[in-house]
């Protein structure tokens, strides 16, 4: 019997359903089956299951083939034409920054090859460490933040509240285990933390929690975690020969803003104190966003106004952040200075002063 | 570890960013999956130009309609596989693409092993390999022609010199077996 002769109420046979799920009918027959499927929710569900199974099968067996590089810009241009992107006019919430950076790092880790995991990383504080060790370090610090928020991460046994001590415990536990376990733990820890932060909401971001041997506002602890995760994701990219990647502008804006607030502490670490003096940071990669930093008080950062400042530093926010994490030598930081060059020089030299493991 | 395909937190965050109109999420999505989408499209279409068109359409349509992704079930890669396959088959069935593809197939005949065979030859382990190992070759061949090369079941029947009903049965048995092994749970909203 020709399928086209069947009434809309005739059930779709299992054979036709399977062929339909992989688009193996001619168009006319496919339309006929689609019409008959609508009469049976069970058949629709079954068809979706089969179609999805085929998609998962393809996902598992098809090897990646890189398209021509020009396709990327073509896709982005057409996407912009069809749906306008949201512009990052303001920084993201610390909760969103944390969620975004952790998720981006985890996706990076999922794509690593077996060989990638044993590649050495280059920052000097990680002498002898592999990519796997760095990821375990991220697990240690992420589960520590979860602990500090009162959330236990399933499977994580570490109890040390010191950064290095906890990392040593985590490395000992992960020794000899497959790297996928570290990725799964990092994702579990990130998800737990994110859920707890979302449950608490923005209003509680100013509550102090234990952090780095002292206490800090939750927002700062969360942003430090996001910042460190981005930094180590870049360490891993360098180790596998990939390009470094900047965070989305809205995340970068928030992280750079918070980092600027620590400039007085960076200077103090180098024995420099400049109470009452103002430095303006203008970020060329964030549409010229600018903040004035009061060097006399930690966290005293306000949007740049028309008032005079002692010095203005113009640079990319991503590069400033990489100097803060000691991934760019301040002497190699591309920047321009207006005003007091000596003061600006001191500030730039001090940027990596708080960088630790 | 459990190999069952399931959406994970990091992928759901990516989808959430995409929904929020964050263009960098589209860049992340493209960087991560363009190779897979293009790989599946070019395998089905054979023609690189048509495969690029399908790749573009897959990413742009997701950017336009991120609500079609249900990241609560299945993997994002699997969902992209479903979407890419449908678009690629639609393109195969269009006359011009079909003509170009057939010309290339004729030119490159025998150059590429079927997907399942390639997996079995590789050192891949896990559920997929297990699924393929126990799948009779006749079913595997039918699935490869219909799914990865975009032929209709009638064309498959003709190519394998079997009745059309047998071709459909082989496809059903192969797909049911794979669905059972992979335990796919993804929900995809219909585009049709």
Interface residues (C-beta under 8 A of the other chain):
Chain A: X14 X15 X16 X17 X18 X19 X21 X22 X23 X24 X25 X26 X27 X34 X48 X49 X50 X51 X52 X53 X54 X55 X56 X57 X58 X59 X60 X61 X62 X63 X64 X65 X66 X67 X68 X71 X72 X74 X75 X76 X78 X79 X80 X82 X83 X84 X85 X86 X99 X100 X102 X103 X104 X106 X107 X110 X111 X178 X180 X181 X184 X187 X190 X191 X194 X248 X249 X250
Chain B: X1 X5 X8 X9 X10 X11 X13 X14 X17 X20 X21 X22 X23 X24 X25 X26 X27 X28 X30 X32 X34 X35 X36 X38 X39 X40 X42 X43 X51 X52 X55 X56 X59 X60 X63 X64 X73 X74 X75 X77 X78 X79 X80 X81 X82 X83 X84 X85 X86 X89 X90 X93 X115 X116 X118 X119 X127 X128 X131 X132 X143 X146 X147 X148 X150 X151 X152 X153 X154 X156 X165 X168 X169 X171 X172 X175 X176 X178 X179 X182 X184 X185 X186 X187 X188 X192
